[in-house]
Amino acid sequence: MATTLTPRWAAYALECRRAISRQATGAAVSKSKTVITEEKTRRFSVRFLISLLLIVGGIAWLAYYYIGPRGNPLAFPPVEGSPTAIADLARWNYVIGFGAMMLGLMISAHPSTPLGRGRGVVVGMLGCFLIGLIWICTFYVFSDDLSRLWILNDLGQWNLVVGIAFMAVGFSFATKWE
């Protein structure tokens, strides 16, 4: 008993065969309909440059605050840092620095950036998970005397929040994994 396909079903069957052959040959097939192919092939999109700027800016803010405006609270008497406008923010400087860094990482988990597609997603996800795990383990191992570890010595128990925040950013990469 031979069956004949209507033109509509014949076109559908042909499209299915083409899709299967594309997948069999290793051609990239994306499930994402929000980003066009042209955006995926560009290396440096505006989104990627903004995310790099936020990541580098967050790291620079943390380093600048720790070296300059923080002063030396361990000295006797404590040494005040300058400029005082930034020194008066105290621990909020860590929120600004880590917040900018985490926001930059989350923005980079988009298909229009190199970290948001292909192997970059896995690298970003596992990188954030490992950084968070290492941050928390380092805090627990050295929690008796944190005085020699930069940044960790000022945060105290807030180091757990920083480690968990890195892991949360890793989950934002995990949601982009195809």
Backbone torsions as a table, in degrees:
resi	resn	phi	psi	omega
1	MET	NA	112.0	-178.5
2	ALA	-92.0	137.6	177.7
3	THR	-109.3	142.3	176.7
4	THR	-109.3	139.7	-179.5
5	LEU	-95.7	141.3	173.6
6	THR	-70.8	158.8	-178.5
7	PRO	-55.4	-36.5	-179.8
8	ARG	-65.3	-44.0	179.4
9	TRP	-71.3	-31.3	177.5
10	ALA	-66.2	-40.8	177.5
11	ALA	-65.5	-39.3	178.4
12	TYR	-64.6	-43.2	179.2
13	ALA	-64.1	-39.1	177.9
14	LEU	-64.5	-42.0	178.3
15	GLU	-64.0	-38.7	177.9
16	CYS	-64.4	-42.3	178.2
17	ARG	-63.0	-40.2	178.7
18	ARG	-64.5	-42.3	179.7
19	ALA	-63.2	-41.4	179.4
20	ILE	-65.7	-41.1	-180.0
21	SER	-68.2	-33.7	176.4
22	ARG	-64.5	-42.7	180.0
23	GLN	-69.0	-35.2	-178.5
24	ALA	-69.6	-30.5	-179.0
25	THR	-86.5	-2.8	177.8
26	GLY	88.2	10.8	178.1
27	ALA	-68.9	143.8	-177.9
28	ALA	-69.8	125.8	176.5
29	VAL	-123.2	119.2	-177.1
30	SER	-102.0	141.8	175.7
31	LYS	-87.1	-15.5	-175.6
32	SER	-76.6	126.6	177.9
33	LYS	-103.3	-5.0	-175.2
34	THR	-84.4	-24.0	-177.2
35	VAL	-114.2	127.9	-179.7
36	ILE	-78.1	161.8	-175.4
37	THR	-60.6	-35.3	-179.6
38	GLU	-61.3	-39.2	178.3
39	GLU	-68.5	-32.0	-178.4
40	LYS	-73.6	-26.1	-177.4
41	THR	-87.0	-18.7	178.3
42	ARG	-73.1	138.5	-179.9
43	ARG	-78.6	-47.1	-175.4
44	PHE	-114.5	91.0	175.2
45	SER	-84.9	168.9	178.6
46	VAL	-61.8	-39.5	179.4
47	ARG	-61.3	-41.1	-179.5
48	PHE	-67.6	-40.5	178.8
49	LEU	-66.0	-38.5	176.7
50	ILE	-64.6	-42.1	179.9
51	SER	-65.4	-40.2	176.4
52	LEU	-62.8	-41.3	178.6
53	LEU	-61.8	-42.4	178.3
54	LEU	-66.5	-42.2	-179.7
55	ILE	-64.0	-49.9	-179.4
56	VAL	-66.2	-38.7	178.1
57	GLY	-64.1	-39.9	177.5
58	GLY	-64.2	-43.4	178.0
59	ILE	-65.2	-41.8	179.4
60	ALA	-64.6	-39.8	179.0
61	TRP	-62.3	-45.1	179.4
62	LEU	-61.9	-44.6	-179.5
63	ALA	-66.1	-43.3	-179.9
64	TYR	-63.1	-45.3	-179.5
65	TYR	-64.4	-43.3	-176.1
66	TYR	-66.6	-37.5	-176.9
67	ILE	-81.6	-39.4	-172.6
68	GLY	-105.9	-80.6	-171.5
69	PRO	-63.8	-20.5	-179.7
70	ARG	-65.0	-33.7	-175.2
71	GLY	75.5	-150.8	177.8
72	ASN	-133.9	93.4	-179.4
73	PRO	-70.8	-14.3	-179.1
74	LEU	-86.2	-13.3	179.8
75	ALA	-74.5	160.3	176.9
76	PHE	-122.7	114.3	-5.8
77	PRO	-72.8	156.7	-177.9
78	PRO	-57.6	138.5	-179.2
79	VAL	-92.2	126.5	178.2
80	GLU	-78.6	144.5	177.9
81	GLY	-94.9	169.7	176.5
82	SER	-140.8	149.7	2.1
83	PRO	-71.3	144.9	-174.1
84	THR	-69.4	-24.7	179.1
85	ALA	-61.7	-38.1	178.4
86	ILE	-82.8	-36.7	-180.0
87	ALA	-65.0	-31.7	-179.6
88	ASP	-69.7	-19.4	177.9
89	LEU	-72.2	-18.9	177.6
90	ALA	49.8	-119.8	-175.2
91	ARG	-71.6	-15.1	176.4
92	TRP	-63.1	-22.8	175.3
93	ASN	-62.0	-34.6	176.8
94	TYR	-69.9	-36.8	176.5
95	VAL	-63.5	-42.4	179.2
96	ILE	-63.6	-49.2	-177.2
97	GLY	-65.4	-52.9	-180.0
98	PHE	-67.9	-34.7	178.1
99	GLY	-62.6	-44.5	178.2
100	ALA	-64.2	-40.3	-179.7
101	MET	-65.7	-45.3	-179.8
102	MET	-67.0	-39.7	178.0
103	LEU	-63.3	-42.0	176.5
104	GLY	-61.1	-41.1	177.8
105	LEU	-65.8	-40.0	179.7
106	MET	-68.2	-35.7	177.5
107	ILE	-67.6	-33.3	-179.1
108	SER	-73.9	-8.7	178.4
109	ALA	-87.6	51.3	-179.9
110	HIS	-127.2	144.7	-177.3
111	PRO	-59.0	-15.4	179.2
112	SER	-85.0	0.3	177.9
113	THR	-114.3	157.2	179.1
114	PRO	-62.4	-30.6	178.3
115	LEU	-79.8	-9.8	-176.8
116	GLY	-101.6	8.1	-179.6
117	ARG	-145.2	152.0	176.6
118	GLY	61.5	-135.0	-178.8
119	ARG	-72.8	-18.7	179.1
120	GLY	-61.2	-33.2	178.4
121	VAL	-63.8	-44.6	-179.7
122	VAL	-66.0	-41.5	178.5
123	VAL	-62.8	-46.4	179.5
124	GLY	-64.0	-43.6	-178.8
125	MET	-63.9	-53.4	-178.5
126	LEU	-67.0	-35.3	177.2
127	GLY	-61.2	-47.1	179.5
128	CYS	-65.8	-40.7	177.7
129	PHE	-61.0	-45.1	-178.3
130	LEU	-68.5	-40.0	177.6
131	ILE	-61.9	-44.0	177.8
132	GLY	-62.0	-44.1	179.8
133	LEU	-64.7	-44.5	179.0
134	ILE	-64.2	-39.1	179.4
135	TRP	-61.2	-47.0	-178.5
136	ILE	-68.3	-43.1	179.7
137	CYS	-64.0	-40.4	177.5
138	THR	-61.8	-42.2	178.6
139	PHE	-61.5	-45.6	-178.5
140	TYR	-68.3	-37.9	-178.1
141	VAL	-67.9	-41.5	-175.7
142	PHE	-103.1	18.3	-174.4
143	SER	-66.3	-20.0	177.4
144	ASP	-68.8	-37.3	-179.4
145	ASP	-142.5	91.5	-179.7
146	LEU	-90.9	3.9	-171.9
147	SER	-62.1	-25.7	-177.8
148	ARG	-91.7	-8.2	-178.2
149	LEU	-98.9	115.5	-179.1
150	TRP	-60.5	146.9	178.7
151	ILE	65.0	-45.6	179.3
152	LEU	-62.5	-31.5	-177.8
153	ASN	-69.2	-27.8	179.5
154	ASP	-83.2	-26.6	-171.3
155	LEU	-84.8	-26.9	-179.9
156	GLY	60.0	-128.1	-178.8
157	GLN	-69.3	-16.0	177.5
158	TRP	-67.6	-11.8	174.3
159	ASN	-60.4	-31.6	176.7
160	LEU	-64.4	-39.6	178.5
161	VAL	-64.3	-40.6	179.1
162	VAL	-63.5	-45.9	179.0
163	GLY	-62.7	-42.9	178.9
164	ILE	-68.4	-33.2	177.1
165	ALA	-64.9	-40.4	175.4
166	PHE	-60.7	-41.1	179.0
167	MET	-66.9	-36.6	177.5
168	ALA	-64.1	-39.0	176.1
169	VAL	-65.5	-35.1	174.9
170	GLY	-60.1	-36.4	176.7
171	PHE	-68.9	-29.0	175.2
172	SER	-67.2	-31.1	172.2
173	PHE	-71.3	-37.7	-177.2
174	ALA	-63.2	-30.0	179.6
175	THR	-73.2	-15.2	178.7
176	LYS	-95.1	-3.5	-175.3
177	TRP	-73.8	124.3	179.9
178	GLU	-108.3	NA	NA
